[in-house]
Amino acid sequence: MLARLAASRLNEIRQIFRQPSRAFSTALNYHIDSPDNNPDIPWEFSDANKSKVKEILSHYPSNYKQSAVIPLLDLAQQQHGGWLPVSAMNAVAKVVEVAPIRVYEVATFYSMFNRTKVGKYHLLVCGTTPCMIRGSRDIESALLNHLGVKRNEVTKDGLFSVGEMECMGCCVNAPMITVADYSNGSEGYTYNYYEDVTPEKVVEIVEKLRKGEKPPHGTQNPRRIKCGPEGGNTTLLSEPKPPPCRDLDAC
């Protein structure tokens, strides 16, 4: 009886992992070996990244190497095309001299660490309230429909995937997306914000990326400069006077 229940539960878990629309990180709270993701697959930092590993470790006391786990996981993810196989996490654990579970805890907690494959261009749509009010759901729908995928699926050519991310900190420029560019490995990795986007604009950005172009990042509204208002400032047009309390002679 218990054996049948255990087998049934294991089958349910395997079905969850086979779902193409699963979340990249937070839904994967456990690991099941697969041909392209198991601890027997050799993984190590490239020669170029080994020097970066040393530089990252130099920022921390030698007896607190584990403090470097987040930047090292980020570097490993960049090197591995945007996602972290279990063998890469094990390699990081060896570098910081901790048990692998301590690295798994970090990788499963932060949603920016992807533990399944993503596209060379991983598109993240901000889903927090200001962006949602400004039409982020329409932005996401435009991307998914244009690419012919569901959220967290990868296009057949391996170029694109679409996910959701919480607040990106540019609410004044809502709605916005981020493009994590893994097309050139860790050496050419970029992570750029595209703000004030529209459904038409995000499709245009996708097609430029497909052609190998680098669309200008930042605000996509030609009437704005960075986070300034359309048409330019109407207040704070000159250098403000300091408060009197900063003038010690006047106090």
C-alpha positions, 0 to 999 in steps of 0.5 A: 500500500505504502509503495503504491502511494509512494510510486503515485506521488513520484509520478505526480512530481514527474508530471509537474516537471514535464509541464512546459509552462512551469515557473523557472525557479520558485515552482521547482522546490526539488530536483529530479535528475534528467539527461541534461541536468544531473550531478554526474555531468562535469561542470567548472568555471571557464578559464576567463571566469576563474579569474572573475571568481578570484576577484569576487572572493577577494571582496570577502574575508577568507573565512566568509567565502560563503558570502560570495554565493550570490555573485558566483551563482550569477556568474555561473548562470551567465556562463551556462546560457541563463540557467543553473544545472545542479552540477554548476551549483555543486561547483559553486559549493566547492568554491565557497567551501559549503555543503551543496544544500547551502547553495541550493537554498539560495538558488531556490529562494531567489527567482532570478536564478533559473533552474531550467533552460531559458532563451538566449534572450530572456524577456521578463515583464514587470508584474507589480501594481504600477506596471499592471495598472499601466498595461503590463498584461497587454505587454505580456500577451503581445510577447507571448502571442508574437512568439507563439509560446506560453509563459516560461516556455522557450521558442523552438529556435531557442532564442526567446523565453518570456517570464514575469518579474516583480518590481524592477524599481522604475515605476515612474516609467511603467510599464517595462520589461527587462531583457537578459541577453545570454547570447554571448555567454558571460563575456557579452552578458547584458541586462537591460531595462526597456521602459514606457513600452507598448505592445507594439514596441515590445514586438519591435524590440523582439524583432531587432534582437532576432536580427542581432541588433541592440535596440536602445534601452531605457525609456521608449517614449521619445517625448521623455528624457529618462524618468522626466515628464513628457515635454520636459520639467515644469518645476525645479528649473534652476539649482535649488537654494540650500536650506538655511540650516546648512549655512552655519553662520545663519543658524 
